[in-house]
Amino acid sequence: MLDIKFIRDHPDLVKEGIRKKGADDCIDEVLKLDAQRRELLQKGELLKNRRNVVSEEIGKLKKAGGDTSSAIAEMETVKGQIKTFDDEVDKIEDSLNKLLLTIPNVPHPSVPVGKTPAENVETAKWGELPVIDFKPKPHWELAERLDIIDFERGAKITGAGFPVYKNKGAKLERALINFFLDEAAARGYQEIQPPLLVNEASATGTGQLPDKEDLMYVATRDGLYLVPTAEVPLTNIHRDEVLAERDLPVKYCAYTPCFRREAGSYGKDVRGLNRVHQFDKVELVKFVHPGVSYNELESLREDAEHVLRLLGLPYHVLLMCSGDMGFTQAKKYDLEVWSIGQKRWLEVSSISNFEAFQARRMNIRFRPSGTGKPEFVHTLNGSGLALPRVVAALLELYQTPEGKVLVPRVLHKYTGFEVIG
């Protein structure tokens, strides 16, 4: 959520940011409600001052044995007026807060302006795209032949997009999770095992509500949401808390299954593991000092890239344009690995800086050692990594002409085997 004072002081900048993200502009309505609220608050303060004066007069009259009836009558009138003003302020603040929750974050000046993925900018590339002397199979064919992922039985049990990992496929999945967690811990992240269900306040705090409710699975009876990403419970750990400046940055990592409805997804891009409704992911979350948050963003990106290099997966880095970035982010990178079997790039990580946007919604602050006045932290997160497309890229990249799959050396101690076949 943006600061109302920032909107009030920089309405044109906010409007431009909203335009860049392709969102609806409600800033004039926000400023109108804000002006009404401030006017009512001023009038209310005058009435409360008058109430205090009359109360003091009543006390003096009683002490002197005088007639207090007219003063008491005025007091009752003032009380009624104050209640009317307070009720009106509450109604306006409710409307104002609902509107503020619909305003997207303003893109950082370094974010390219654009509307579609075609306008994202490649900023880095690692690894050579492999050239092999046989026709590579896509991962879903390899998975079926090797009997390591069962898409049909997953669809029978639950529905499309809920794969069953089995045999060495299940062990590979577990190996990658442990590998990602160990690498995150080695880079200073504290491991957390969070709940897999969150309440409305938590989903609102990170920006899933009211922006992405159609993409979330809901436990309707209890009013809870299955986590679409560990970002939600991890970032809410410090909701309504004040951190000490000396403790920043706070860095968490967590493995969770993630649940996303992916409404409207269809076609060839959803085959196999390309787009599923339940998937495993290791998430990285940071709470940082505002003065260093963009340095921390680059560091977070490097943390995610590090495991891709260890796995030997060719990848590139995309700086997302304003219209393809999302509601909550001020700046976002995507990491995409090369799928040799499908001959296209697959996203495996998004790394984002939200600045104070989430922290303001969740009231997460830190107390500077100098001034002592609490300020909002900046929050960042990134996938480190999401497993489905990593598994897809690994199976395709490391396949042999005989239809086997070699396991990357860094995973041998986790899998206990070197070949799937």
NORURBEL-V424722 format. One record per pair of residues at least 24 apart in sequence whose C-alpha atoms are under 8 Angstrom apart, sorted by sequence separation. I is the first residue (numbers start at 0). J is the second residue. D is the distance in whole Angstrom. If there is no record, write none. Layout:
# NORURBEL-V424722
I/J/D  I/J/D
This chain:
# NORURBEL-V424722
6/30/8  50/74/6  198/222/7  199/223/7  229/253/7  255/279/6  256/280/6  312/336/6  313/337/6  328/352/6  329/353/5  353/377/7  354/378/6  198/223/5  199/224/7  205/230/8  229/254/7  254/279/7  255/280/6  312/337/7  328/353/5  329/354/7  352/377/8  353/378/6  354/379/7  197/223/6  198/224/6  205/231/6  229/255/6  254/280/6  255/281/7  327/353/6  328/354/8  352/378/6  353/379/6  50/77/6  196/223/6  197/224/5  204/231/8  228/255/7  254/281/4  352/379/5  49/77/8  50/78/7  196/224/5  197/225/7  228/256/8  229/257/7  253/281/5  254/282/6  351/379/6  352/380/7  196/225/5  197/226/7  202/231/6  205/234/7  228/257/5  252/281/7  253/282/5  327/356/7  350/379/8  351/380/6  47/77/8  195/225/6  196/226/6  201/231/7  205/235/8  226/256/8  227/257/5  228/258/7  252/282/5  253/283/7  304/334/8  327/357/8  350/380/6  351/381/6  46/77/6  195/226/5  201/232/7  204/235/7  226/257/6  227/258/5  252/283/5  350/381/4  225/257/8  226/258/6  227/259/5  251/283/6  252/284/6  300/332/8  349/381/5  350/382/7  225/258/6  250/283/7  251/284/5  348/381/6  349/382/6  46/80/8  47/81/7  195/229/8  197/231/8  201/235/6  250/284/6  251/285/6  348/382/5  46/81/6  197/232/7  250/285/5  347/382/7  348/383/7  193/229/8  249/285/6  250/286/7  348/384/6  195/232/8  248/285/7  249/286/5  347/384/6  348/385/6  43/81/6  194/232/7  248/286/5  249/287/7  347/385/5  193/232/6  247/286/7  248/287/5  347/386/7  193/233/7  247/287/6  248/288/7  43/84/6  247/288/6  347/388/6  42/84/8  43/85/7  191/233/8  216/258/7  346/388/7  347/389/6  215/258/7  216/259/7  345/388/6  40/84/8  215/259/5  216/260/6  244/288/8  39/84/6  214/259/6  215/260/6  303/348/7  214/260/5  213/260/7  214/261/6  39/87/8  40/88/7  214/262/6  39/88/7  213/262/7  234/284/7  300/350/6  229/280/8  233/284/7  299/350/7  36/88/6  228/280/8  229/281/8  230/282/7  229/282/6  230/283/8  336/389/8  338/391/7  339/392/7  228/282/8  230/284/7  296/350/7  338/392/5  36/91/6  296/351/7  337/392/7  340/395/5  35/91/8  36/92/7  296/352/6  336/392/7  339/395/6  340/396/8  338/395/7  339/396/6  338/396/7  32/91/6  293/352/7  32/92/8  191/251/7  193/253/7  195/255/7  292/352/7  189/250/6  190/251/6  191/252/6  192/253/6  195/256/8  32/94/8  33/95/7  188/250/5  189/251/5  190/252/5  191/253/5  192/254/7  193/255/8  292/354/7  32/95/6  187/250/7  188/251/5  189/252/6  190/253/6  191/254/8  192/255/8  188/252/6  289/354/7  29/95/6  289/355/8  184/252/8  29/98/7  183/252/7  29/99/7  180/252/7  273/345/8  25/98/7  180/253/7  180/254/7  25/102/8  306/383/8  24/102/8  176/254/7  303/381/7  303/382/7  22/102/8  303/383/5  312/392/7  22/103/7  299/380/8  300/381/7  302/383/7  303/384/7  312/393/7  299/381/7  20/103/8  296/379/7  312/396/8  17/102/7  292/377/6  17/103/7  20/106/8  289/375/8  17/104/8  19/106/8  289/376/6  292/379/8  16/104/8  17/105/7  288/376/6  289/377/5  16/105/5  287/376/6  288/377/6  16/106/6  286/376/6  287/377/5  286/377/6  287/378/6  13/105/6  286/378/5  287/379/8  19/112/6  21/114/7  285/378/6  286/379/7  19/113/7  20/114/7  284/378/7  285/379/5  19/114/8  188/283/8  284/379/6  285/380/6  284/380/4  311/407/8  283/380/5  284/381/7  310/407/6  1/99/7  282/380/7  283/381/5  310/408/8  0/99/6  282/381/6  283/382/6  310/409/7  0/100/6  183/283/8  282/382/5  283/383/6  309/409/7  1/102/7  180/281/7  281/382/6  282/383/5  0/102/7  179/281/7  280/382/7  281/383/5  282/384/7  0/103/7  1/104/7  176/279/8  280/383/7  281/384/5  282/385/8  0/104/7  176/280/7  280/384/6  281/385/6  176/281/7  280/385/4  279/385/6  280/386/6  278/385/8  279/386/6  101/209/7  278/386/7  279/387/7  100/209/7  101/210/7  278/387/6  160/272/8  162/275/8  160/274/7  161/275/6  273/387/7  160/275/4  161/276/6  162/277/8  272/387/5  273/388/6  159/275/8  160/276/5  161/277/6  186/302/7  210/326/7  272/388/6  159/276/8  160/277/7  161/278/8  273/391/8  183/302/7  272/391/6  206/326/8  238/358/8  150/271/7  206/327/6  242/363/8  244/365/6  205/327/8  239/361/6  240/362/7  241/363/6  242/364/6  243/365/5  244/366/6  238/361/5  239/362/5  240/363/5  241/364/5  242/365/4  243/366/5  244/367/5  245/368/8  182/306/7  238/362/6  239/363/5  240/364/6  241/365/5  242/366/6  243/367/7  244/368/6  238/363/5  239/364/8  241/366/7  243/368/8  235/361/7  237/363/6  179/306/7  139/270/8  139/271/5  241/373/7  138/271/7  139/272/8  234/378/8  230/380/7  206/357/7  205/357/5  204/357/6  204/358/8  205/360/7  204/360/5  205/361/8  203/360/8  204/361/5  201/361/8  125/308/8  126/311/8  128/313/6  126/312/7  127/313/6  126/313/4  125/313/6  126/314/7  124/313/8  125/314/5  124/314/6  125/315/6  124/315/4  123/315/6  124/316/6  122/315/8  123/316/5  121/315/7  122/316/6  123/317/7  121/316/6  122/317/6  121/317/4  122/318/7  120/317/5  121/318/6  119/317/6  120/318/5  119/318/6  120/319/7  119/319/5  120/320/7  183/383/8  118/319/8  119/320/5  118/320/6  137/339/8  138/340/7  116/319/8  137/340/4  116/320/7  119/323/8  135/339/7  136/340/5  137/341/6  179/383/7  115/320/8  135/340/5  179/384/7  114/320/7  111/318/8  113/320/5  114/321/7  115/322/6  116/323/6  110/318/7  111/319/7  112/320/5  113/321/6  114/322/4  115/323/6  110/319/7  111/320/5  112/321/5  113/322/5  114/323/6  128/337/7  110/320/6  111/321/6  112/322/7  113/323/7  129/339/7  176/386/8  110/321/6  175/386/8  172/386/7  106/321/6  172/390/8  110/330/6  109/330/8  104/326/6  106/328/7  107/329/5  103/326/5  104/327/5  105/328/8  106/329/4  107/330/6  103/327/6  104/328/6  105/329/6  106/330/6  104/329/6  178/410/7  175/410/7  178/413/7  174/410/7  177/413/7  175/413/8  174/413/5  174/414/6  171/414/6  170/414/6  104/353/8  104/356/7  139/391/8  167/419/7  138/391/5  141/394/7  137/391/8  138/392/8  141/395/8  138/394/6  138/395/6  137/395/6  145/403/8  136/395/7  135/395/7  141/402/7  135/398/8  129/396/8  133/400/6  145/419/7  145/420/6  20/321/5  21/322/6  19/321/6  20/322/4  19/322/6  20/323/8  20/324/8  20/325/8  20/326/8  1/355/8  0/355/8  1/356/6  0/356/5  0/357/6  2/359/8  1/359/7  0/359/6  0/360/6
